Amino acid sequence: MARGAKFLLVEPKATTPYPPLGLMRISSMLKSEHPKCMVRWQVGCGLPDVAFRPERIYVTSLFTWDLDVVVRTVRFYRDKFPRAEVLVGGVAASLAPDFVAAQTGVSPHVGIFPRAEESPPDYEMTFGRSFTESLTSTTRGCPHHCSFCAVPRLEPAFAHRDGWDRDLRSGSTRIVLWDNNFLASPRLDADADTLRRLRKKVDFNQGLDARLFNKARSDLLRGVDVDPWRFAFDSVKIEPFLVKAISRAKRLSNREVRVYVLYNHLDTPEDLYYRLDRINRMKALAFPMEYRGPEPGRQKLPGPNWDTSLLRAFKLSLLYYYHRGMITESRESFLSIYGHNAQEFAEKLHSIYLYDKQLKRKKKDPE
């Protein structure tokens, strides 16, 4: 490709506080491989500059329920720039490559882009966000193969990323780590030591594995300013590990403890209430996360032990009563909203569902 080549990096829809890390790496890769090239970014369908005519367009994707937006975006740029090469990748496209190919005529790249993986993020590619953090991961993949998780399909090999500290942003005081399982790393001792020496706040954004957060591993994080602590409570089977993990985290620092809580998979509403109640009793914050299958489409499908009304009611409870969908430490609020037991939980969700239906009727048939 000639010197002065033009590339366009496209995020179809901005759905997270952070820009797409894959495209940020691709930007650095392109600038390294093509001297004097021009790289621009765009969110959605549009043009960063009416005179900018890209020769190659990279389109990323994230959630499978937004694949309709991805398809429209790819079609837009193929129509707008028929001579440009259009490449599609990212999480959603990797999980539904046949769908993307059939709908757009572009066969997506599946999984990690190895050439870009070796490049640090280009922090000039903000995609409209205002952020000051450093974004990286010390590992790829996960040694576990949980039935609800897409990581084994996206990153099948669990491996350490040597030189991950080259990803860090100059002057940044906070590191966001996107490891799927940091504590399982074969270089855990060395990486924990690096984090300690960097003296920056560290956010293990995907959560730490409570099953691996034993005394030896937790001691390795002593002196690392973890903010906040994050764990997951996807099954009651890991309750003993979670209880110890939260206790150890609180002894290490007074930072906030947040717990991801999977629901609508193989659990029941009663099971969800038990886990939420247990977290609340431990004075930690619960962050419920609804399971959605990897199939494309916006339709929400209830798990085998759920129904549509319960799913909607629980989602509404988070929207009505809690900021950013996170259940606070307040015991009084929790009991008021969700009740003292699983039966009251179901009854309160049913009341929320009926109230929502009444509001819809009033909007549809105003007096």
N, C-alpha and C positions, 0 to 999 in steps of 0.2 A: 504494500500500500504506500502511496506517495507521501512525501513529507508534507506536513500541513493538513493531514487527513482530519475529517470531522466526524465525531462520534456523539451520539445522543443516548443518555441513560434515562430510562423511564420507570417511574413507580406508578402503577395504575391508580392506586388509591392509598392515601396516607392514613394508616390505622393504628400506628404505635407512636410513642414519643420519640423514638429513635429512627434515624434514616436507615435505609436498607444497606446493611454492612457489605453484602455481596457486591452491590454496584459501587460502593466506595472503594472496594479492593480492585474492581475492574478498572475504575478510573486511574488508579495508581499504575496498574499494569499497562494500560494503554499509553499513558504518558511516558512510561519507561521504554516501551517497545517502539513508539512512534514519535521521534523528536519533533518538536514544534506542532504537534497535533492540537486540535481544539476539542475539548470535551465539555458538553453542556448537560444539565439535568432538567427534567420536567416531571411534574406530578400530574397524572391524568392526560387527557387529550388536549394538546395545544402546542404552541411553539415558543421556545425561550427567546427567539429572535426571528422575525419574519424572513430575514435574509440568510438564516442558517440552514444549509442543506446537508444533512448528515449522510455519510456513506455507509455507516453501520449503526443500527439501533439495538440496544440491549433493553429488554423488558423483563422486569422481575415479577414475582408473585409471592403471596404470603398465605392467605386463608383460602381453603377450597370453596367456601361459601361466597367468595368474591370472584370466582373464576369467570362469571358472566362479565364483570368489569374488565378483567384481563383480556378476554376475547374481544370485547368492543375496542379496547385500547390497541391491541395488535392490529385489528382490521383498520382502525383509523390511520395508523402510521404506514401500513402497507399501501393503503389507498393514496395517502398524502405524498409518500416518497416511494414510488414503484421501483425505482432503480436501487434503492438502499437495501442492504442485507439486514434482515430482522432476525434477532436471536431472542429466544424466550427461555427463562429458567426460574429458579426459586423453589420454595417449598411446595406451593400448590401445584405448579406445573410438573414438579417431580413426582407428586402423588397421583396425578391424573394426566399422564403424558398423551395417552391415546385420545382423550377428550379434547385436549388443547390442539393436537395435530388435526383432528377431524374438523374442529370449529374454525381454525385459523389457516390451515395449510402449512404451518410451521411445526416441525418436530422439535420439541423442547430438549434442552440439555437437562439430564436427570442427575440430581445430587450435587456434590461440591464441584466447583470449577477449579481443577488443580493449579493451573497457571496463576489464576487470581489469588488463590489461597496463600501463595508465597509473597504476595504484595501487601504492604501495610494499608490501612484505610486512608483514603484521601479526605481529610476533614474539611476541605473546601466544598465538597459535595454535600451540602446541608439538606437538600430537598425541602427547603422551606422551614426547617426546624431551627430552634434556638437552643443549643445544648453545648455543654462544656466538658462532658465526660470523655474518657477514653474507652473505646469498644474493642474487645478482643475475646479470645478463649484460649485456654492452655491445652485443651484436648478436643478431639472430635469423636463422635460416637458415644456409646454407652455399653458397658459389659452386660447389662440387663436387657431382656427382651420382653418387656411388659406388653400385655395383649392390647392395651389401649394406646400405645405409643407409636409414633411414626418415625422416631429416630433411627431404628434399625433399617428402614427403607431409604432414608435420606443419607445416613452416614453409617454404612454397615460395619466399617472397621473402627474399633476403638483404638485410638493412637494419640500420642503426645505431640503437640506442636512446638518443636524447638524454635527458640527465638521469638516467642510470642510477645516479649516485651518491646520488640521493634514496632509493634502496633500502637504504642502509647503516644498520646498527643502531648506535644510540648506545652508545659504550663498547666496541664490538667491536674486537678486535685482529687479526682474521683475516677475509679476504674470500674467499668461494668463488664463482668465476666459472663459469657454465654455458654460456659461448659454445661454439658448435659449431666456429667457426674464428676465434678472436680475431685471429690475425695477418693475416687477409684484410680486416679492417675498414678502411673508408675514413677513419676517424678514429683510426687506430692511434697516430699521434704524440701527439695530444691526450690519448687515454685512458691511454697509457703514462705521460705526464707527470702525469696525475691520480693514478695508482697510486703513482708515486714520491713525490708530495707528501703522500699520505695516510699514508705510513710504516707500513703494516700488512703482515702476511704475506698473500701472495696464492696461492691454489690454483686453477690453470687446470684445473678438475676434468675437463673433457672432453678434455683434452690439447691440446698445441700442434702445429700442422701442421709436421712436420719439413721438408717441401718448401719451406716459406716462411720457415723459421728461418735466413735467411742472415745475413751479417755486419751489414747495415744494420738489419734488424729486431731481431736479438739485441741490438745496441747500444742500441736503444730501451728494452730491459728492464734495462739496467745501472742498478743502484741500486734496482730493485724486488725486494723480498724474496720471491722465488718459492719456495714450499715445499709440496710437492716439485715438481721438474720432471716434467712428463708429456708423453710423445709416443706415437705409435702406429706399429706395424710390421705393417700389414695385408697387405703384398705385398713380395716380394723386390725388386720394381722400385724401391722407394724406399730401398733399403739405402744407397746413397751419401749421400743426404740425411740419413738417420738417423744415420749415423756422424759426419757433420759436426755435426749438431744436438747430439748427446750431448757431443761434444768441446767445443763452444762453451758449452753449459750448465755443464759442469764448470769451465770457465775463469771463468765469471761468478760462480759460488758453489760452496760445497761441499755444497749441499743434495742430498738423495737424488734419483736419477733413476729414474723408473718408466716402463715401456713397455707399453702395451696391445697384445695380440697376438691378432688375430682368427684363429679356426680353424673348420674344418667348413663352410667356404663353397666356394670353388673350389680351395682348397689341397689338398695331400696330407699324410699324416703325415710323410713325408720333408721336405717343405717346412717344416712346423711345427718339426721338430727343428732344421733349419738356422737358422731365425729365432731360436728360443730359445737355441741355442748361440751365435749371433752376439751377442745381447744379453748373455749371461752372460760372454762373453769381454771385452766392453766394461765389465764391472763395473757393470752396471745391473740393476734388478729387472724381471722380466717378469711381466705380469699377463695370463694367457691369458683370452680371452673367447670362449665358444662361440657360433657363429652360430645363431640360431633365426629361422625365417621369421616373418612377421607374422600368420600364421594362428592363430586361437584354438585352444587345446587344450594339454594337458600332454605329449603324446607327443613325444619327441625324435626327430627325423628326421635320419639321417646324410646328410652332403653326398655328392656324386657320387663322391668318392674316399675316403670313410670308411665304417666299418661300426659297428654298435651296440656290439660288444665293445671296439673301440679307443676309442670315445668314452667308454664307462664306465670303462675302465681309466685313461685319462688324467685323468678327473675324480677318480677314486679316488687317483691319485698326488698330486694337489694336496691332497686332504683328509688323506691319511695323513702326508705329509711337510712340508707348508708351511702357515704360518699365513695365514689369510684368502686362500688361493689364490694367493699371490704368491711366485714363485720368487726366492729370495735371490741375493745376489752370490756366495755360496760356490761356487767352482769344484769343490772336492772333493765337495760334496754333489750338485751337478748331475751330475757324471760317474758318481757312485755310483747315483743314481736313474734317470738317463736314458741313460747310456752314452756312448761316445766317438764314435759315428756313428749314422746313421739306422737301420742294420740292428739295432744293439744297442738302440736306442730301441724299435723294434717288438717285439723279443724281451722286453725288460723290461716293456713294457705287457702283453704276452701273459701273462707270469708273474703280474702283478698281477691280471689278470682271472681266471686259474685259481685263485689263492689266494682271491679273493673268492667264487668259486663253491663252494669247499670250505667256507668259513665258513658260507655259506648252507645247505649240506647238513647241517652239524653242528647248526645251529640248528633245522633242520626235523626232523632225526632224531637227537635226543640219545641217547647210550648209556644 
